[in-house]
Amino acid sequence: MADDIRAATRTARIASRVLAQASESDWNAALEAMALAIESRSDEILAANAADMEAADALLAEGKLSQALVDRMKLSDLKIANAIVIGVRSVAGQPDPIGHTQASTELDKGLKLYRVSVPIGVIGVIFESRPDALVQIATLCLKSGNAVLLKGGSECRNTNRVLGQILVEATSGLPGIPECWLHVLEAREEVQAILDLDDCIDLVIPRGGNELVQHIMANTKIPVMGHADGICHVYVDRWADLEKADRIVLDAKTDYPSACNAVETVLVHESVADEFVPKVQQTMAEAGVSLKYDAASLDIVGEGDAATDDDWSTEYLDMVLAVKVVRGLDEAVDHINQFGSHHTESIITEDKASASKFLQAVDAASVLHNASTRFADGFRYGLGAEVGISTNRLHCRGPVGLEGLMIYKYVLKGDGHVAGDYQGDDAKAFTHETLDEVWRPYSGA
């Protein structure tokens, strides 16, 4: 098994070097071929997904799968057309990410240094439950010139297998698109085999629950990009428009409760708590959301489920919302920075000073003002799609699209320059002048 995975990564490495040199028209033609293939073979995809869903429902009844995970598995004609296919074409509409000059410096006359974006190389992605994630990740990797190994959960084995076959077959033989740029892996044992290949795989991206992410982070030397939890907050400030706040909290909780950017705790300034807590109680009751109250909010509503200390650090991924009354903005920020997962946080206020302080003080990959946490998404951010959301503080952060799958190299262009000329008693001096200039491959190359 491990030898098979190593062989796959070797072919992926070779493919990545070819793919990185393809043209933008090559990538976009491949993406359109993928979109057309998914559309034409949607019945095949749905049949495979139905088989997975039947097995998943049985495991759900036995308590072996969560409702949130099962919800993420399900595909439909609408989801294929309005999410998966549109997502593929949106990636094609993104600008070419390779070869961008990020900085240019003249070290001395005729000696120019450029920092230029290039693909990372070979990406390993381990994900649970969401078969649409396979397509998102594959398309982003293709357009960013990266080869990819995808390992989905056993609960979606049939759907992932069919989707992988469709993408591989759709791109086979197309100009600039090498064989083996995409591998879909299935066996459970392949997870650790992937994690052991730190000499072959450049980046691992986990897409799943806390247990999966923590396991990956603890069992590999490969750099890991992602997030373990999505414990997101909405803070309703003393200067909030409460009708606006009520609508935003409802959307942030119920638009897609099992999403990592769904709100899990709403914090309410004490000066508006008497009015807002009953309002949000009624709105959530009508939507079927259960509330858990801290002592102050429970005093306001009179009866309900009391929140425990564990609730402040729980990612429900369900129709459950914790409510806490705070004395002010500083307490709200402190609570978020202590219990949040550095994912997505929102403040509802009409006061610009309060908004500015919140946006600067909260430690999160995305901070929002008067907007639902559900906007923290690659497609909604205009990234075309996303390989995941990163709460890392290195390389990239937040929803990760094409740009997050790039690294850079330095390109130095000289004319017989030697380092020795810049040493000793008669050393030449560096100018280190910033240039407004881009590097381009030489014409005719």
N, C-alpha and C positions, 0 to 999 in steps of 0.2 A: 504493500500500500504506500509506504513512505517513498519507495523508489519510483512508483508511478507519479506521485505528486511532484517529486523533484524533476522527473522528466518533463512533466507538464510546465513547470516553471522555467525550465531551460528553453522550451519552444516559445513560451510567452516572452522571455527576454529577447530572443531573436526577433519575434514579431514586433515587440515594442520599438525596436530600432528602425524597423521598416516603416511602421505606422507613423512614427514621429516625422518622417520625411515626406509623407503624403501631402497632397495639396488640399486646400480648403474645399475645393470642388469635389475631390475624391471623398472626403469625409461626409460632405453634405449629400452626395449621391448615395452613399451607403446608408445614411440615416433615413433618407426618403424610401429606399428599398426596404428598410426595416419597418417603417411605418405602414407601407403598403402590404407587407407580408402579415403584419399583425392584424390589419383590417380584414384581409382576405381569409385568414385562418382563425378568426375569432371563435367560431363554433368549436374548433379543436381545443382552443385554450379554455373555453367555458366547460367543455366536457371533462377535461383534466381537473379543473378547479372543483367541479361538482363532486368528483371522486374524493378529492382531498377534504372537501367540506363534510361529506358524509362520515368519513373517518374521524374528522375533528369533532363533530357533534357528539359522537360516541365517547370520545375522550373527555369532552366537556362534561358530559353526564356523569362520568366516573371521577371527575375532579382532577383530571390529569392535565387539562389545559384551561387557561383562564378565558373568560368571555371576551376580554379586550383583545387577546391574541387571536381568537377565532374571528372576531369582527374584522380584523386587519387582513385576514386571509381572503375574504370573499371578493370575487370579481363579478362584474355584470357587463352587459352590452354597453350601458351608459358609462361605466368606469373605463372600459377599454377605449371607447371613442373619445370621451371628454377628459380623460386624465392621461392614460398611457400613450395613445397615439398623438394627442396634442402635445404632450411632453416631449416626445421624440422630435417632432417638428420644431418645437420651440428651441431645442438644443441646436438644431440646424440653423436657426435664425440668429444664434449668438455669434459674435465676432471671433475670428481665429485667435486663440489664446497664445499660440507659439510664436516666438521670435519678436516679442514686444521688447523694446528698449526701455528698461526701468530706470536707468541712470547712465549718464555718459560724462567722462572726465578726460580732459587733456592733461596727461602727466607731464609732458614737455612737448615742444614743437615736433609734430609728426608722430607722436606717440600717444595714441588714443585708446581709452579703456571704456568698454561698454558692458553693462549688466543686462543680459538678455534672457527672457523666459524660455524654459524648456520643459518637457514632460518629466514627471518623477520617474517613470519607468514601468515597473510591475506592481500592480495594486492587488492586494488580497482583501476581499470583502466577505465577512461572515454575518449573515443576517437571519432574522426570525420572521416568520409568518407572512410578510408582505411581498407577494410575487411581483407587484408593480415596482418595487424597489429594484428588482433584478434589471428591469428594462431601463429605469432611470440611471442606474449606475453604469450599465453597459454603454449607453449612449454618451454619457459624459466622458467616460474613459476613452471611447473611440475618438471623439472630437478633440480631446486633449492629448492624443497621441500616446496613451498609456494602454498596455495590455492588462487584462484583468482576470483573476480567478475568483469565481463566485461560489460560495458555499451557503446554500439556504438550509432552513430547518427541515427536518424530516416530515413535519406536518404539511408542507407544501411541495413535497417531492415531485408529484405528477405535474403540477402547474409549472414549477421551475424547469423541469426537464423539457417540456414542450416549448416554453418560451425561449430557452437556450437554443434548442434545435432550430427554431424559427429564425432567430437572429443570426446564427452561424450560417444557415443555408441562404438567407437573404443577402449576406455580404460575400459569400464564396465567389471567388474569381473576379470580383470588382477591382478596377484599377486602384492601386495604392493600398489596398486592404489585404494584409497578409493572412494566411491561414494561421490558426492557433492564437489569434489576438484575444479570444474569449474562451474560457474554460468554465463549464458548470460542473461542480463537484457535488457528490451526493452522500457518500458514506459518512457515518458519524465519526469514524476514526480520522477522517481527513482534516478535522479541525485542528487537532494537535500536530498533525503532519504539516499543515500550513504554518502554524506558529513556530515550528522548529526551523523553518527555512529562512533564517535571518540573513544568510548569504545570498539568497535568491530573490526575496520579496522586499520591496523598498518601503512599503507602507501597508498597514492593516487598518481597515475601517470596520468596526463592529456596528451592526444595526440591530438592536434588540433591547431586552430588559437589563436591569442592573446586574443580575447574576451572570449573564453572558459577558457583558462588558468587563466586569471585574475579573472574571476568569481569564479573559484574553489579556488584559493588562498585566496580570500576575504571572502569565505563562509564556511570554515571548520577549525576545530582545529586539524585535522589529518595532519601529515607531508606531504608535497607535493614535489614531485621530477619531474622536467621537465624544459621546457623553454617556454617563451611566444613568442619570435620572433627568426627568423633566419636571422639577418641582417649581412651578411658576406662580407668580402672585399678581394680583391687581390691588393697588392701593388707592382707596377713595379718599381724597384729601378734603380738608375742611372747606376748600374753595371749589369743590367739584359741582358740576351740573349733575344732579342726582338722576334725572331722567336719562341723560347720556350714560352715566355710570351703570345704571341698571341694565341698559341695552348691551353695553360692552361686556359686563360680567356674564350675562346670559349667553352671548355668543362665545366668549372665551371658554365657558364650561360645556356648552351643549352642541356646538358646531361639529365637533368630533372628539368626544370625551376621552377616547383611548389614544389620542395623539400626544406626543411629547411636549407640544406647546399649548396644551389645554391648561387652564388655570386650576390650581389645586387649593389655594388659600386666598381669600379676599380680606384685606386689612382695611379697617374703617376708622377714620378720625373720630375721636370721641364727641366732637361738637356736632357732627351730623349723624351719629350712630342711632339716636332715638328715631330719626326719620328714615334712615336708609336701611337699617337692619330689618325692620318689618317689611319694607318694600322688597328687598332681595329675598326675604323668606317667602313672600307670596309668589314672586316671579319664579323662583326655583321650584316651589311646590307645584305650580301649574305645569312646569316643564318636566316634572318627575325626578328632580334632583334632591337628594338627602343632604341635610346640613348638619354640621358638627360645630357647636358653639363654645367659645371660651366663656369664662364666668361673667364677664361684663355684657356680652351679647345675649347670653342666656337670661340674665336679669331683665333685659329689654323685652324679649319675646315670651318670657314666662315659663315655657316648657320646651323640651327638645333634647337631643342627644348632646351630652357634654363632650367636648374635645379633650383628648389626653395629650400628654407631652409628645407622644409618638406621632400624632396627627400632623404636627407642624413639619415633620420631615418625611411624610408619606406621599408617594406618587400614586394616586388612586387609579388613574386611567379608567375612570368609571363615573357614573352620575352621582358623585359625592363631592361636597365642597366644604372646606373648613372656613369659619368666620372668626375674626379676632378684632377687638376694638383696641386701638392704640392711642397714646396721648398726643402724638404728633408725627411730623415727617421724620424726625431723627429716629424715633422708636421704630417706625415702619422700615426705614433703611437698615437699621441694626438687625431687625428680625429677618429681613430678606437676605442680608449678607451672612447671617448665621445659619438659616435653615434652607435657603434656596440652593439650587444646583447650578447656578451661574448660566442658566439657559436663557429665559425670556421673562422680563418684568415690566409692568405697566403702571403708570400713575394717571389717575383721572383728576384733573384740576383745571380751573380757568386762570390760575395764578402762574404767570410765567416764571417768577422767581422760584416758586416751589418746584415747578417742573424742571427747571434747569438744575437745581440742587439734586433732585432725585436722579436725573439722567447722568449726572457726573459721579454721584456717590455710590450708586448701586453697581456691584461687581457682577456683571452678566454679559453674555455675548450679544444679546439684543435688549435694548431698553426702549420703551415706547411711551408716548404721551397721547392720552385720549384716543387710544386704539386697542383693539383686542389682541391678546397674545397670539392668536391664531394667524396673525400676519407674518410671524417668524417662520418663513418657508421659502425654499429656493425659488419655486415658480413664482410666488407672489413678490419676491424681492427682485424679480426680473433676471434670475440666473439661468432660466430655461428649465432647470430641474436641480436636484441636489443629490449628492452621494450620502449626505447625512448632515447633522448639525453638530458642530464642534464647540465644546466649552474649554478647549485647550487655550493656553496663552502663547503658544508658539505656532508659527507658520500661517495658520488661518483660524478664523473664529466665526461662529454663527452658522447659518446655512452655507454649505460648501458646494459651489458649482465648479465651472471650468477653471476659474482662477485658482481655486484651492487645490487643484490637481497638478499645478505647475510648480516648478522650482526654477532656479536660474543658474546660468553659467556666466563667467566673465570671458569676454572676448577682447584681446589686446592686439591692436594693429600698430605695427612699427615700420621702420625703414632702416634696418641695420642697427638698431639700438642695442646696446649691451649694458648690463648692470654695472660693470666696472667703471664706466664713464661717470657714474654718480657716487664714486667713492674716492677717498684720498684727498691730498692737498688741493688739487685742481678740479675737484668734483663739480660736475654740472648740477644745477639746482632743479628740483621738480617745481612745476608751476601749479599743478593740481587745480586747474581751472574747470569749473562746471560748464558743460556744453549743452546747448539746446539742439541736440543732434541724435539721430537714430542710426543704428547699425543695420545694414542690409547686406545680404549675400552679394558677392561680386557678380556683376552681370556676365553672362556667358559661362558661369560655373556649372 
